[in-house]
Amino acid sequence: MDQLLQHLANAVIVGGTYALLGIGLTLIFGIMRIVNFTHGELYAFGGYMMYFFAVVLGMNFYMSIAFAICAGMLLGAAIEFLLLRSKRGADIDTTMLIMIGAWIVLQNTEHLAWGSIAKSIDSPFAIEPVTMGPISLSRIRIFVLIVAVALIVATYVLINRTKLGKAMRATFQDSSTAALMGINTSAIYTITFGLGSALAAAAGALLGPVFVVTPTMGDLASLKAFAIVILGGLGNITGAVFGGFILAFVEEMGASYISSGYRDAMGFLIIIVVLLFRPTGLFARSERVG
Amino acid sequence: MLEIKNLVCRYGKVTALKGISLKVPANSLVVLVGANGAGKSTTLRAISGLVPAASGSIRFNGEEISGRTASRILSLGIAHCPEGRRVFGQMTVLENLEVGCYLRKDAALIRQDIDHIFGLFPRLAERRKQVAGTLSGGEQQMLAIGRAMMSRPKLIMFDEPSLGLAPNIVSQTFDIIRGIRDSGTTVLMVEQNAFAALDMCNYAYLLEAGSMALEGPGERLINDPHVREAYLGAGLAHA
């Protein structure tokens, strides 16, 4: 029982960052219909920017996180502006190929810029864990969860309660009618891609100090983000949050009670099951985003 | 108020408009009738900036607007209520109206205008928190009209406002459109229901295969043998 509680707590902690990754990806797909293969690279980019600001420049830890998120947003907006803007209305296959190309370029640039040796980032948190009854959790992981949840709530409020969010939802539902309402849909696309990328970079910046930063860390993150988004239903933000926690839970349980070697495989196992029985995702509605 | 001269629009290699000209005087209700694919919707889409003009000019109150962005054209005072209503189905009635005044910044007046729309369409007021996709066709049409009015346009364009609506709702919709004209907003309307449209308008244009075939006051078109034959169903005792 104690062990189960510990595993549940671990799943919640990991789930927060998974949800963050998933929301970013689902937002981009839901609003822009772009299968974003660079999502994992934005995650890795967030990790490297964290390393750059906190270690190379020696900046304050918390400030570094904020800067890394902003850098991710700028890179995402630049990708959209340079690679996707002129291809608006193009076939989904075309944009998919562009994004695969961008993914390869970004990953190799990371290799070139930082080398292939893993980078570690020190955190200001004490090593000894917080113990609550049978559960013990590392301080930095609790911090990561809190920030992740705060970012998820902020995204939710932005989409559902602000004028910009209204314009984003209108653009997603019917972009030409949204344009008739005076919404600058091109700008909405750039902002959406920037926002989704910022969330991926946030996950990377938060987990960089927990693990290490490597040029290939984005690959698994990408795969998991897709898994989360498929679980929750493409374009469904609430679904992505649940998808993130479900994936974390299944991985944790699978790793603990079946075999730890299968941790990363567990997620894909449930995707296969979900796709077989609910191909539109667990939380699918007929429409998306929101 | 609106003046189009020799407007040409192309979709790829297909020429949808082959140099049309039309005028919409202030405070009038002008209709554009014609068969499917004649270019009626394209004309409206070109005016509101959704379709680029290959050549020709579109002037609004003397200002050239072809080539301008949709949001610029809207802010000059041209609203477009699109074909098929196109309400934002996952957003509430209130949110749809708020998106309709996306460019406006005068919060107090916006409140007032929303109340005005709800006064005009009490059914919408009852359903203000309901998502628009669950409204009936007629209610969605009211919402689409209300949404277009939220930008406080000088000219409002309706594309097939009667499409897919029950007959009693159609006449109600036309009453509302007449009311909009009577309250001082100029109207340009595209309509397949040619008889009703010609009957209510001040002036009409007949578009055939991308060219203007005929123009004149509504009555004259109603009594034109060609129009009667092709669009009104000759032999029906309409007039």
Interface residues (C-beta under 8 A of the other chain):
Chain A: K163 K166 A167 R169 A170 Q173 D174 S176 T177 A178 A179 L180 M181 G182 I183 N184 E287 V289 G290
Chain B: S48 G49 L50 T69 A70 S71 L74 S75 A79 H80 P82 R86 F88 G89 Q90 M91 E95 E98 V99 G100 Y102 L103 G133 R147 S151
